[in-house]
Amino acid sequence: MNAMVDPFVAVSRRSLRGIRFCVVSTLFLSLFAMTSNVRAADASELDGTADLVLRNGRIYTVDKSQPWVEALAVKDGIIVARGSEADLKKWIGDGTRTLDLEGGFAMPGFIEGHAHLLGMGEARLNLWLADTRSWDEIVARVKDAAAKAAPGDWITGRGWHQEKWDAQPAKIVKGFPTHEALSKVAPNNPVVLEHASGHALIANAKAMEVANIGSDVKDPQGGEVFRDAKGNLTGIFNEAAESLIYRALERHRSTLSEGARNSRTRKALRLAMQECLAKGVTSFQDAGSSFEMIEAYKALAGEQKLGIRLWVMVNAGIDDLRENLHRYRKLKRYGNGYLTLGGIKAYADGALGSRGAWLLKPYADMPGQLGQNVTTVAELEQLAEIALAHELQLCVHAIGDRANREVLDVYKRALEGRDKRWRIEHAQHLHPDDIPRFAELKIIASMQGVHCTSDAPFVEKRLGHDRASQGAYAWQALWRAGVVVSNGTDAPVEDVSPLASLFSTVTRQLADGSVFFPKHKLDMDQAIRSYTINPAYAAFEEDIKGSLEVGKLADIVVLSKNLMDVDPVRIRDAEVVYTIVNGDIRYRKP
């Protein structure tokens, strides 16, 4: 039997008894049955027989009033009781499924606080380059793809990062490779390979030709087209300049039939949701989708074919938002609680790896370079007005210290003391003076633990020791200042695994064993909260998820190790044994 249930196939529920922790005979799983009234249930309204009882476990509730219980009961997707084995016996009837945890560890399902669901799936359908260790290896993969492609077919990929290669190519311009090798191995195919950060790409000569880009191309606002010393295009398009290539790719994709496009989208989403469930993710905060993509989510939610819960930020232009947002006012806990449009996504700057992060002082490894302001302050202020008018959270990507300061200033002017739980996505590099401002303005710091250990090898090169020490991934300083810190992975930039991100959050340990400014580590309780109740709070959803309390959704992950008792360096050895959404087992370890 497959360990993973296809999140697009609804399976009829049957009553099962005696499902053991390690021995499971036959599972009939219903992915999507759920009460339509998602609220804090009153157990007195329900009869005394549960659908599911987890027993004989070490269940960490993330509820300070009762942090640990041995058992809990679920009915109609809602937790109706928790406590000792004796307390829960009365909830077990002939139709009750039971999971004997055999002393195992369970906790609230992980809430991915910032990632890109379609991007995760698309990354699996295209060339995945995150594991490459050199430019030559990437060129070889493109050569293989070109040998299988028809002339004119686009070859796309993502995940490369020049700072993580074992060796650099012979020709480097501004720290990046150039297109010549790609153009040689794929002369008849447009090639576009996105940087791991998503904030730069490299295109070959054919892609630039199809996009009608010549040496006279102008840098767009908030972007840069790289050139060598002779003025020749290198193929690197940084930040807003990416759109020059992507417009051509979108023109190509628009020639495909609607059925083909929909089929590809659904396949990508299926792959992404399966990966999330396998890694214990029960809720997912999608950090920027178009109206078209939100319609696709809405269709799946209406068909009861979303396997995880989605809270979505819409990413669109100002005119597009003004024209279309009114149609989505009621898209909250839609499809029996699986889909909410909760925020507007915007970008203040780019990424540190591509030197697009907007800094107060120049890059240490490129004097004179301050990064990119990709959305003007005036435009951010207009987006703030739109967010307030539509009662949505404003969620602005800000990585550099200048970007974070400018966004905080915009928020201060727009909110005028009101608490709307607006967010700064990433908040990676902060000036110490701005850390208490997050708390003063009640701004959520939506951060990604795994970015710290992934980026650390080049952070000091970009910022210098003092700036990196004071404000790079300053989780503990933010926490102590009273800021709500939410965790995540930014997948597909990083692996969506919460366990990998938790490891980074509590150890800040790099591959070579060194620790990146340990004063900013979180302890394990803080880290778990950053992956459960904090991201729930960051989405105005703490009333229904984020802790295992009576009346909340039965979204639970069972792990092979007790995170509250494990040596932090062994966190990554833990495995997801079960992922439970709405009281249904949607993944079990093979």
C-alpha positions in Angstrom: 0.0 0.0 0.0 1.3 3.5 -0.8 2.4 5.5 2.1 1.2 8.7 0.5 -2.4 9.3 -0.4 -3.0 11.2 -3.6 -4.2 14.6 -2.4 -6.5 15.0 -5.5 -8.4 11.7 -4.9 -11.1 11.7 -2.2 -11.5 8.3 -0.7 -14.6 7.1 1.2 -14.3 6.8 5.0 -14.8 3.5 6.6 -14.8 2.9 10.4 -11.6 1.2 11.4 -10.5 -0.2 14.7 -7.2 -1.1 16.2 -4.9 0.7 13.9 -1.5 0.2 15.6 1.5 2.5 15.4 3.8 0.1 13.6 1.5 -2.5 12.2 -1.3 -1.2 9.9 -3.3 -3.7 7.9 -5.6 -1.8 5.5 -6.3 2.0 5.6 -9.2 3.5 3.9 -8.5 7.2 4.1 -10.9 10.2 3.6 -8.8 13.2 2.8 -11.4 15.8 2.7 -14.5 15.1 4.9 -14.8 18.0 7.3 -17.4 19.9 9.1 -18.3 23.0 7.1 -18.5 25.1 10.2 -14.9 25.6 11.2 -15.0 26.9 14.7 -14.1 26.1 18.3 -16.4 23.1 18.8 -18.2 22.5 22.1 -17.6 18.9 23.0 -21.0 18.9 24.8 -22.7 19.2 21.5 -21.2 15.9 20.3 -22.0 12.3 21.2 -19.5 10.3 23.2 -17.9 8.3 20.4 -14.8 9.7 18.6 -13.8 9.1 15.1 -10.1 8.8 16.0 -8.2 8.5 19.3 -4.5 8.8 19.7 -3.4 7.1 22.8 -0.3 6.0 24.8 1.8 8.8 23.6 3.9 11.8 24.5 1.7 14.5 22.9 3.1 18.0 23.1 0.1 20.4 22.8 1.9 23.8 22.6 -0.8 24.9 25.1 0.8 26.3 28.2 -2.1 25.4 30.4 -1.6 21.7 29.6 1.6 21.1 27.7 1.6 17.3 27.7 -1.1 14.7 27.4 -1.2 11.0 26.8 -4.2 10.8 24.5 -6.6 12.9 22.5 -9.9 12.3 20.7 -11.1 13.6 17.4 -14.6 13.9 15.9 -15.6 15.4 12.6 -12.1 16.8 12.2 -12.1 18.6 15.6 -10.3 17.8 18.8 -13.0 17.0 21.3 -11.0 15.7 24.3 -7.5 15.3 25.5 -5.8 14.0 28.7 -4.8 10.7 30.2 -5.5 7.2 28.9 -8.2 6.8 31.4 -9.8 10.2 30.5 -10.1 9.2 26.8 -11.4 5.6 27.2 -15.0 6.8 27.2 -14.6 8.3 23.7 -13.7 4.9 22.2 -16.6 3.0 20.6 -17.2 0.4 17.9 -16.6 2.8 15.1 -13.5 4.5 16.6 -10.1 4.3 15.0 -7.3 4.2 17.5 -3.6 4.9 17.0 -1.4 3.4 19.7 1.6 5.7 19.7 3.6 3.3 21.9 5.1 6.2 23.8 5.9 8.1 20.6 5.9 11.8 20.1 3.1 13.9 18.6 2.6 17.6 18.2 0.5 20.1 16.2 1.0 19.7 12.5 3.7 22.0 11.1 2.6 25.3 9.6 4.8 26.4 6.7 5.0 30.1 7.3 6.3 31.3 3.9 6.8 29.2 0.8 5.6 28.8 -2.8 3.4 25.8 -3.5 3.2 26.0 -7.3 6.9 26.8 -7.4 7.7 23.6 -5.4 5.8 21.5 -7.9 7.1 23.3 -11.0 10.6 22.8 -9.6 10.0 19.0 -9.7 8.7 19.2 -13.3 11.8 21.2 -14.6 15.5 20.7 -14.2 16.2 20.8 -10.4 19.7 22.2 -9.9 19.9 22.7 -6.1 22.2 19.6 -5.8 24.7 20.8 -8.4 28.2 21.5 -7.3 29.6 23.2 -10.3 28.7 25.2 -13.4 30.0 22.4 -15.6 27.5 20.0 -14.0 24.7 22.4 -14.8 25.8 22.7 -18.4 25.9 18.9 -18.7 22.3 18.6 -17.5 21.2 21.2 -20.0 23.0 19.4 -22.7 21.2 16.2 -21.9 17.8 18.0 -21.8 18.5 19.6 -25.2 19.3 16.2 -26.7 15.8 15.1 -25.7 13.9 18.3 -26.6 12.5 19.4 -30.0 14.0 22.5 -31.6 12.3 25.6 -30.1 11.2 23.9 -26.9 12.1 25.9 -23.7 14.4 24.2 -21.2 13.7 25.6 -17.7 15.3 24.9 -14.3 15.9 26.3 -10.9 18.0 26.0 -7.8 21.6 26.9 -8.8 23.7 29.1 -6.5 27.2 30.2 -7.4 28.3 30.6 -3.8 27.7 26.9 -3.2 29.8 25.4 -6.0 33.0 23.6 -5.3 34.7 25.5 -8.1 33.9 28.6 -10.1 33.8 28.7 -14.0 36.6 30.3 -15.9 34.6 33.3 -16.8 32.8 35.3 -14.0 31.2 38.7 -14.2 30.1 40.3 -11.0 30.4 37.0 -9.3 28.1 35.1 -11.8 28.7 32.8 -14.7 28.0 33.8 -18.3 25.8 32.2 -20.9 28.3 31.0 -23.6 28.5 27.4 -22.4 24.7 27.1 -22.2 24.4 28.7 -25.7 26.8 26.2 -27.1 25.1 23.0 -25.8 21.6 24.2 -26.6 21.8 26.5 -29.6 18.3 25.7 -30.8 16.5 25.8 -27.5 15.7 28.8 -25.2 17.2 28.0 -21.8 16.3 29.9 -18.6 17.7 28.7 -15.3 16.5 30.5 -12.2 18.8 31.2 -9.3 18.0 29.4 -6.0 16.8 32.7 -4.5 14.3 33.3 -7.3 15.8 36.8 -7.7 18.1 36.2 -10.7 18.3 34.0 -13.7 20.6 33.1 -16.5 19.4 32.8 -20.1 21.2 31.5 -23.1 21.5 33.3 -26.5 18.4 31.6 -27.9 16.3 32.7 -25.0 17.5 36.3 -25.4 16.9 36.1 -29.1 13.3 34.9 -28.6 12.7 37.6 -26.1 14.0 40.2 -28.5 16.7 41.3 -26.1 19.8 42.9 -27.6 22.8 44.7 -26.3 20.8 48.0 -26.3 18.3 46.7 -23.7 17.7 49.1 -20.8 17.8 48.2 -17.1 14.2 48.3 -15.8 13.3 50.0 -12.5 14.5 47.7 -9.7 16.5 45.4 -11.9 19.8 45.0 -13.8 20.9 43.2 -17.0 24.5 42.2 -16.5 27.1 43.1 -19.1 30.8 42.3 -19.3 33.6 44.9 -19.6 33.0 45.1 -23.4 29.2 45.7 -22.9 28.2 42.2 -24.0 25.2 40.6 -22.3 26.3 37.9 -19.9 22.8 36.2 -19.7 22.3 37.2 -16.1 19.0 39.1 -15.4 18.8 40.3 -11.8 15.6 41.2 -9.8 13.0 43.1 -11.9 15.0 42.4 -15.1 13.9 38.8 -14.9 10.6 39.8 -16.4 12.3 40.6 -19.7 12.9 36.9 -20.2 9.8 35.6 -18.4 7.5 37.5 -20.6 8.8 35.5 -23.6 8.4 32.3 -21.6 4.8 33.2 -20.8 4.0 33.9 -24.4 5.2 30.4 -25.3 3.1 28.8 -22.5 0.1 30.8 -23.6 0.2 28.9 -26.9 -0.6 25.7 -25.1 -4.2 24.6 -24.8 -6.1 25.5 -21.6 -6.4 21.8 -20.8 -2.6 21.3 -21.1 -1.9 24.2 -18.8 -4.4 23.1 -16.2 -3.1 19.5 -16.3 0.4 20.7 -15.7 -0.7 23.0 -12.9 -2.6 20.2 -11.2 0.3 17.8 -11.5 2.7 20.4 -10.0 0.3 21.0 -7.1 -0.1 17.3 -6.5 3.6 16.8 -6.3 4.0 19.8 -3.9 1.2 18.7 -1.6 2.5 15.1 -1.4 5.9 16.5 -0.4 4.4 18.7 2.2 2.4 15.8 3.8 5.5 13.5 3.8 7.3 16.2 5.8 4.6 16.8 8.3 3.3 20.1 6.9 -0.5 20.4 7.4 -0.9 24.1 6.7 0.9 26.2 4.1 1.2 30.0 3.8 1.6 30.6 0.1 3.8 33.7 -0.3 2.5 35.2 -3.5 0.1 33.8 -6.1 -1.6 35.5 -9.0 -5.4 35.8 -9.3 -5.3 33.1 -11.9 -3.5 30.8 -9.4 -6.0 31.6 -6.6 -8.8 30.7 -9.0 -7.1 27.3 -9.4 -6.8 26.9 -5.6 -10.5 27.9 -5.3 -11.6 25.3 -7.8 -9.7 22.5 -6.0 -11.0 23.7 -2.6 -14.5 23.7 -4.0 -14.0 20.1 -5.2 -12.6 19.2 -1.8 -9.3 18.3 -3.4 -6.8 20.3 -1.4 -4.8 17.9 0.8 -3.3 20.7 3.0 -4.7 23.9 4.2 -3.7 27.0 2.3 -3.5 30.7 3.4 -2.6 32.7 0.4 -1.1 36.1 -0.3 -2.1 37.6 -3.6 0.8 39.1 -5.7 -0.5 41.4 -8.4 0.0 45.0 -9.7 -1.8 47.9 -8.1 -4.3 48.3 -11.0 -5.0 44.6 -11.0 -5.6 44.6 -7.3 -8.0 47.5 -7.4 -9.9 45.9 -10.3 -10.2 42.3 -8.9 -9.8 42.2 -5.1 -13.5 42.9 -4.4 -14.4 39.5 -5.9 -12.4 37.7 -3.1 -13.8 39.4 0.0 -15.4 36.2 1.2 -12.5 33.8 0.4 -11.9 32.9 4.0 -11.8 29.4 5.3 -13.4 28.4 2.0 -13.9 24.8 0.9 -14.6 23.5 4.3 -11.8 25.5 5.8 -9.0 24.7 3.4 -8.5 28.0 1.6 -8.1 31.6 2.8 -7.0 34.7 0.9 -5.4 36.6 3.8 -2.8 39.0 2.5 -1.2 41.1 -0.3 2.4 40.2 -1.2 4.9 42.9 -2.3 8.6 43.1 -2.7 10.8 45.9 -1.3 14.1 44.4 -2.4 15.8 41.3 -3.7 18.1 38.7 -2.2 21.5 38.9 -0.5 23.0 36.1 -2.6 22.4 38.0 -5.9 23.3 41.3 -4.2 19.8 42.5 -4.6 19.0 43.1 -0.9 18.7 46.8 -0.3 21.3 47.9 2.2 21.9 51.1 4.3 25.6 50.8 3.5 27.4 49.3 0.5 28.1 45.6 0.1 31.4 44.7 1.8 32.4 42.6 -1.3 31.2 45.1 -3.9 31.8 48.8 -2.7 29.3 51.2 -4.2 26.6 48.5 -4.6 23.5 49.0 -2.3 21.2 46.5 -3.8 17.8 47.0 -5.5 14.6 48.7 -4.4 12.2 46.8 -6.5 9.0 48.4 -5.4 9.1 52.2 -4.7 8.0 53.5 -1.3 5.2 55.4 -3.0 3.9 52.1 -4.5 4.2 50.4 -1.1 2.1 53.1 0.4 -0.6 52.6 -2.2 -0.5 48.9 -1.5 -1.0 49.7 2.2 -4.1 51.7 1.4 -5.5 48.8 -0.6 -4.7 46.3 2.1 -6.5 48.4 4.7 -9.5 48.9 2.4 -9.9 45.2 1.8 -9.1 44.1 5.4 -6.1 42.1 4.2 -2.6 41.8 5.8 0.2 43.5 3.9 3.2 41.1 3.6 6.3 42.7 2.2 9.5 40.9 1.3 12.4 42.8 2.9 15.8 41.2 3.3 18.3 44.1 3.5 18.5 46.5 6.5 17.4 49.5 4.3 14.5 47.6 2.9 13.3 46.6 6.4 13.6 50.1 7.7 11.7 51.6 4.7 8.9 49.0 5.1 8.6 49.7 8.9 8.3 53.4 8.1 5.5 52.7 5.6 3.7 50.5 8.1 4.0 53.1 10.8 2.4 55.8 8.6 -0.3 53.5 7.4 -1.3 51.8 10.6 -1.3 54.8 12.9 -1.1 52.5 15.9 -3.6 49.9 14.8 -2.7 46.2 15.1 -3.4 44.5 11.8 -0.7 41.8 12.1 1.1 43.1 9.0 4.2 41.1 8.2 7.7 41.5 6.9 8.7 38.4 4.9 12.3 37.3 5.6 13.5 40.2 7.8 16.9 38.7 7.4 19.3 41.6 7.9 18.3 44.3 10.4 19.9 47.4 11.8 19.8 46.9 15.6 17.8 50.1 16.0 14.9 48.5 14.0 14.6 45.3 16.0 12.4 46.9 18.8 10.3 48.7 16.1 8.8 45.3 15.0 7.3 45.0 18.5 6.3 48.6 18.8 4.4 48.4 15.5 3.2 44.9 16.2 4.7 43.6 13.0 5.1 39.8 12.4 8.7 38.7 11.5 8.1 36.0 9.0 11.5 34.3 8.8 13.0 31.1 7.6 15.4 29.3 9.8 17.1 27.2 7.1 18.0 30.4 5.2 20.5 31.2 7.9 22.6 28.1 7.6 22.2 27.9 3.9 23.3 31.5 3.3 25.8 31.9 6.2 28.9 31.0 4.1 28.5 34.2 2.1 26.7 36.5 4.6 29.9 37.9 6.1 31.4 38.4 2.7 28.4 40.5 1.7 27.9 42.4 5.0 31.1 42.3 6.9 31.5 40.8 10.4 30.0 43.6 12.5 26.7 43.9 10.5 26.3 40.1 10.2 26.9 39.7 14.0 24.4 42.4 15.0 21.5 41.8 12.7 21.7 38.7 10.5 18.8 36.3 11.2 18.4 37.9 14.6 15.7 35.6 15.8 16.5 35.6 19.6 16.8 39.4 19.7 13.4 39.8 18.0 11.9 37.2 20.3 13.2 38.9 23.4 11.9 42.2 22.1 8.4 40.7 22.1 8.1 40.1 18.4 6.0 37.2 17.0 8.5 35.2 14.9 7.0 32.8 12.4 9.2 30.1 10.7 9.2 28.5 7.3 11.5 27.5 4.4 10.7 29.6 1.4 10.5 26.4 -0.6 11.5 25.8 -3.4 14.4 28.1 -2.5 15.0 25.6 0.3 13.7 22.1 1.1 10.2 22.4 2.6 11.3 20.2 5.5 10.4 21.7 8.9 12.8 19.4 10.6 15.7 20.8 8.6 14.6 24.4 9.4 14.2 23.6 13.1 17.7 22.2 13.1 19.0 25.5 11.7 16.9 27.5 14.1 18.1 25.8 17.3 21.7 25.1 16.3 22.7 27.6 13.5 25.3 24.9 12.7 26.9 24.9 9.3 28.0 21.9 7.2 31.6 22.3 8.5 30.4 22.2 12.1 30.8 25.9 12.9 28.0 27.9 14.4 26.8 31.1 12.9 26.5 33.7 15.7 25.0 31.4 18.3 23.5 34.3 20.4 20.6 34.4 17.9 19.6 30.8 18.3 16.1 29.9 19.6 15.5 27.1 22.1 13.4 24.1 21.1 10.2 25.3 22.7 10.5 28.7 20.9 11.4 26.9 17.7 8.3 24.7 17.8 6.1 27.6 18.6 7.6 29.4 15.5 6.3 26.5 13.4 2.9 26.1 15.0 1.0 28.7 17.1 3.1 31.6 15.8 2.4 31.2 12.1 -1.2 30.5 13.0 -1.3 33.8 14.9 0.5 35.5 11.9 -2.5 34.5 9.8 -5.3 35.3 12.3 -5.9 31.5 12.6 -4.8 30.8 16.2 -8.4 30.2 17.1 -8.5 27.0 15.0 -4.9 25.7 14.7 -1.4 25.9 16.0 -2.0 24.0 19.2 -3.8 20.8 20.2 -6.7 22.1 22.2 -10.3 21.1 22.5 -12.2 22.8 19.7 -9.3 23.2 17.3 -8.7 21.3 14.1 -7.1 17.9 14.4 -4.0 18.6 12.4 -1.2 16.6 13.9 2.2 15.2 13.1 3.7 12.1 14.7 7.5 12.0 14.8 10.0 9.2 15.5 11.8 11.4 18.0 10.7 13.6 20.9 11.8 17.0 19.8 11.6 18.4 23.3 14.0 15.7 24.6 16.4 15.1 21.6 19.9 16.4 21.3 19.5 19.4 18.9 22.2 18.0 16.6 20.0 14.9 16.1 16.9 16.8 15.0 17.5 15.9 11.4 17.5 12.2 12.2 13.8 12.4 13.2 11.3 11.1 10.7 7.7 11.9 10.1 5.7 8.8 11.0 2.2 10.1 10.4 0.7 13.3 9.1 -2.9 13.8 10.1 -5.1 16.6 8.6 -8.7 17.1 9.8 -8.4 13.8 11.7 -7.5 11.8 8.6 -4.2 10.1 8.1 -2.8 11.6 4.9 0.7 10.2 5.1 2.3 7.3 7.0 5.9 6.3 6.9 6.5 3.3 4.6 
